[in-house]
Amino acid sequence: MAAAPVLPASPAPTPEPAPLSEGARIIDTFIAPSKTFTDLRRSAAWWGPWLLISIVSLLFVYAMDRQIGFEQIIKSGISRSARADQFDKLPADRQAKQIQTITTFTRTLAYASPVLTLLYIAVAALVLMVTLNLVAGAGARFPTSFAVVAYAFLPGVVGAILGITSMFAGINPEGFNANNPMATNPAYFMDPASNKFLYGMVSALDVISIWTIVLLGIGFACTSKVKRSTAIIVVTVWYLLWKVGSAGLASLS
């Protein structure tokens, strides 16, 4: 009697990675970003990074309010603007009134940073999702894209903590530039009033921004059908377009 044929053993199924908690996702964004962004395919929750960014942003705003003062920030901004001479010709009472109005508006916006952060994340997620879907057929979805952008913005927390530390360590209030408060790019060491367009473009060489661009590329590659290099190129192009536009507007002010 012939022996029954021995069937080959079927390969063991690859175990699914264990789901990550919000805390683990945040930590892995800095040390193992692919783990975080891959987990977003399971759950596109974004409240963890947004909450952390919001808390640190409010601490940064508080540090500016306490150590620098929004009135001083506004005065410094006016002194570097093209309308500085025109402002100096105004009567003292009109100067004081304008500074008070702008200071109140700026402080209100600054303390509303958690809401503005949500809006910024939503716009960035929509623009990148549409671009990647049209250019690379990424098949990205908005909820997941929103979460990718939220986690990719976490390096800003590092920059904010450095800024808070420098302000409480004793920075010169008159030399503080709210638009470029930390030495994370070469423009920090330039005179912002000399050549505003060049200043704005040099500020694009920012460590925190480059870190964020790389994370966005990893995030979209892990959550959609786009290659990492393609995603990084698309994000970089949008970043440079934004810097060119903002530098151009700054040069006119």
C-alpha positions as semicolon CSV with decimal commas, in nm:
position;residue;x (nm);y (nm);z (nm)
1;M;0,000;0,000;0,000
2;A;0,150;0,334;-0,108
3;A;0,217;0,593;0,158
4;A;0,006;0,909;0,144
5;P;0,193;1,207;0,002
6;V;0,321;1,454;0,261
7;L;0,181;1,800;0,195
8;P;0,421;2,094;0,245
9;A;0,356;2,289;0,561
10;S;0,187;2,622;0,499
11;P;0,393;2,918;0,610
12;A;0,297;3,067;0,944
13;P;0,101;3,390;0,904
14;T;0,299;3,706;0,972
15;P;0,179;3,846;1,303
16;E;0,025;4,191;1,293
17;P;0,228;4,454;1,478
18;A;0,089;4,541;1,817
19;P;-0,118;4,861;1,817
20;L;0,060;5,166;1,957
21;S;-0,070;5,394;2,227
22;E;-0,073;5,770;2,168
23;G;0,231;5,807;2,393
24;A;0,422;5,540;2,201
25;R;0,328;5,704;1,871
26;I;0,466;6,038;1,987
27;I;0,792;5,885;2,110
28;D;0,835;5,674;1,797
29;T;0,786;5,982;1,578
30;F;1,129;6,091;1,702
31;I;1,309;5,756;1,717
32;A;1,123;5,518;1,481
33;P;0,883;5,725;1,267
34;S;0,787;5,441;1,033
35;K;0,625;5,259;1,327
36;T;0,410;5,560;1,410
37;F;0,299;5,629;1,054
38;T;0,231;5,263;0,978
39;D;0,007;5,251;1,285
40;L;-0,197;5,538;1,139
41;R;-0,339;5,290;0,889
42;R;-0,505;5,121;1,187
43;S;-0,621;5,439;1,359
44;A;-0,591;5,793;1,224
45;A;-0,621;5,951;1,569
46;W;-0,444;6,289;1,582
47;W;-0,534;6,432;1,924
48;G;-0,207;6,323;2,089
49;P;0,037;6,534;1,885
50;W;-0,209;6,822;1,861
51;L;-0,247;6,831;2,239
52;L;0,129;6,824;2,295
53;I;0,193;7,089;2,030
54;S;-0,082;7,307;2,177
55;I;0,053;7,287;2,532
56;V;0,410;7,368;2,430
57;S;0,289;7,645;2,196
58;L;0,098;7,811;2,480
59;L;0,405;7,784;2,703
60;F;0,609;7,950;2,428
61;V;0,352;8,229;2,396
62;Y;0,352;8,274;2,774
63;A;0,732;8,297;2,773
64;M;0,719;8,565;2,503
65;D;0,450;8,755;2,694
66;R;0,642;8,740;3,022
67;Q;1,007;8,766;2,916
68;I;0,983;8,979;2,600
69;G;0,642;9,143;2,603
70;F;0,413;9,166;2,302
71;E;0,442;9,543;2,300
72;Q;0,819;9,514;2,260
73;I;0,772;9,251;1,986
74;I;0,543;9,489;1,795
75;K;0,783;9,783;1,837
76;S;1,072;9,573;1,709
77;G;0,865;9,456;1,412
78;I;0,771;9,813;1,319
79;S;1,134;9,930;1,346
80;R;1,236;9,663;1,092
81;S;0,951;9,738;0,850
82;A;0,942;9,970;0,550
83;R;0,692;10,192;0,730
84;A;0,928;10,268;1,020
85;D;1,003;10,623;0,903
86;Q;0,636;10,693;0,841
87;F;0,545;10,560;1,185
88;D;0,808;10,777;1,355
89;K;0,649;11,089;1,204
90;L;0,315;11,018;1,374
91;P;0,222;11,204;1,693
92;A;0,311;11,015;2,011
93;D;-0,054;10,951;2,102
94;R;-0,127;10,793;1,761
95;Q;0,186;10,581;1,785
96;A;0,079;10,455;2,127
97;K;-0,276;10,382;2,006
98;Q;-0,156;10,187;1,702
99;I;0,090;9,985;1,909
100;Q;-0,179;9,905;2,165
101;T;-0,427;9,792;1,896
102;I;-0,173;9,572;1,717
103;T;-0,045;9,433;2,047
104;T;-0,394;9,329;2,160
105;F;-0,468;9,164;1,825
106;T;-0,133;8,982;1,816
107;R;-0,161;8,857;2,175
108;T;-0,513;8,724;2,106
109;L;-0,396;8,535;1,797
110;A;-0,095;8,398;1,983
111;Y;-0,302;8,253;2,266
112;A;-0,543;8,107;2,007
113;S;-0,255;7,897;1,870
114;P;-0,422;7,559;1,946
115;V;-0,713;7,648;1,716
116;L;-0,484;7,798;1,452
117;T;-0,271;7,483;1,464
118;L;-0,574;7,272;1,374
119;L;-0,647;7,501;1,080
120;Y;-0,284;7,490;0,964
121;I;-0,276;7,110;0,985
122;A;-0,603;7,083;0,792
123;V;-0,484;7,310;0,509
124;A;-0,144;7,136;0,483
125;A;-0,309;6,792;0,486
126;L;-0,558;6,889;0,214
127;V;-0,296;7,047;-0,013
128;L;-0,051;6,757;0,019
129;M;-0,320;6,491;-0,016
130;V;-0,462;6,646;-0,335
131;T;-0,116;6,702;-0,484
132;L;0,009;6,350;-0,410
133;N;-0,311;6,193;-0,538
134;L;-0,298;6,390;-0,864
135;V;0,078;6,370;-0,923
136;A;0,159;6,023;-0,791
137;G;-0,174;5,841;-0,761
138;A;-0,110;5,805;-0,389
139;G;-0,467;5,718;-0,296
140;A;-0,429;5,918;0,026
141;R;-0,738;5,987;0,239
142;F;-0,796;6,311;0,429
143;P;-0,838;6,169;0,784
144;T;-0,510;5,977;0,756
145;S;-0,337;6,271;0,587
146;F;-0,450;6,496;0,872
147;A;-0,296;6,257;1,125
148;V;0,027;6,231;0,922
149;V;0,068;6,609;0,922
150;A;-0,014;6,633;1,294
151;Y;0,259;6,386;1,388
152;A;0,506;6,531;1,135
153;F;0,473;6,870;1,305
154;L;0,606;6,732;1,636
155;P;0,967;6,851;1,576
156;G;0,828;7,200;1,628
157;V;0,793;7,105;1,994
158;V;1,171;7,068;2,015
159;G;1,220;7,410;1,860
160;A;0,966;7,568;2,095
161;I;1,132;7,417;2,402
162;L;1,467;7,556;2,288
163;G;1,303;7,897;2,243
164;I;1,141;7,887;2,587
165;T;1,473;7,792;2,745
166;S;1,657;8,078;2,572
167;M;1,393;8,333;2,673
168;F;1,401;8,237;3,041
169;A;1,782;8,219;3,029
170;G;1,788;8,590;2,958
171;I;1,760;8,693;2,593
172;N;1,781;9,057;2,486
173;P;1,415;9,166;2,439
174;E;1,505;9,430;2,179
175;G;1,694;9,177;1,966
176;F;1,419;8,912;1,980
177;N;1,260;8,828;1,644
178;A;0,926;8,651;1,687
179;N;0,938;8,533;1,324
180;N;1,274;8,361;1,373
181;P;1,325;8,318;1,747
182;M;1,576;8,029;1,752
183;A;1,916;7,961;1,595
184;T;1,788;7,666;1,391
185;N;1,870;7,831;1,058
186;P;2,148;8,058;0,925
187;A;1,914;8,358;0,890
188;Y;1,902;8,385;1,269
189;F;2,250;8,539;1,252
190;M;2,157;8,786;0,975
191;D;2,006;9,132;0,999
192;P;1,637;9,081;0,910
193;A;1,609;9,439;0,786
194;S;1,902;9,427;0,540
195;N;1,767;9,216;0,253
196;K;1,428;9,075;0,353
197;F;1,388;8,845;0,055
198;L;1,732;8,691;0,104
199;Y;1,667;8,668;0,476
200;G;1,342;8,480;0,415
201;M;1,501;8,235;0,172
202;V;1,801;8,166;0,396
203;S;1,559;8,096;0,682
204;A;1,427;7,807;0,469
205;L;1,744;7,616;0,560
206;D;1,588;7,539;0,895
207;V;1,669;7,220;1,084
208;I;1,318;7,185;1,229
209;S;1,153;7,245;0,891
210;I;1,378;6,994;0,711
211;W;1,308;6,739;0,984
212;T;0,935;6,796;0,935
213;I;0,962;6,756;0,557
214;V;1,136;6,420;0,597
215;L;0,870;6,303;0,842
216;L;0,595;6,405;0,602
217;G;0,761;6,202;0,327
218;I;0,787;5,898;0,554
219;G;0,430;5,944;0,673
220;F;0,268;5,960;0,331
221;A;0,483;5,671;0,207
222;C;0,368;5,455;0,500
223;T;0,000;5,541;0,465
224;S;-0,049;5,558;0,088
225;K;0,087;5,425;-0,242
226;V;0,347;5,696;-0,299
227;K;0,722;5,645;-0,281
228;R;0,904;5,814;0,005
229;S;1,133;6,008;-0,230
230;T;0,838;6,132;-0,435
231;A;0,653;6,244;-0,125
232;I;0,958;6,430;0,007
233;I;1,006;6,606;-0,328
234;V;0,640;6,716;-0,340
235;V;0,651;6,846;0,018
236;T;0,980;7,027;-0,049
237;V;0,839;7,198;-0,358
238;W;0,538;7,325;-0,164
239;Y;0,765;7,438;0,122
240;L;0,990;7,634;-0,114
241;L;0,690;7,792;-0,288
242;W;0,558;7,902;0,051
243;K;0,899;8,045;0,149
244;V;0,932;8,232;-0,181
245;G;0,584;8,379;-0,137
246;S;0,634;8,479;0,227
247;A;0,982;8,621;0,155
248;G;0,842;8,820;-0,135
249;L;0,564;8,967;0,080
250;A;0,812;9,046;0,357
251;S;1,033;9,235;0,113
252;L;0,739;9,462;0,030
253;S;0,661;9,546;0,393
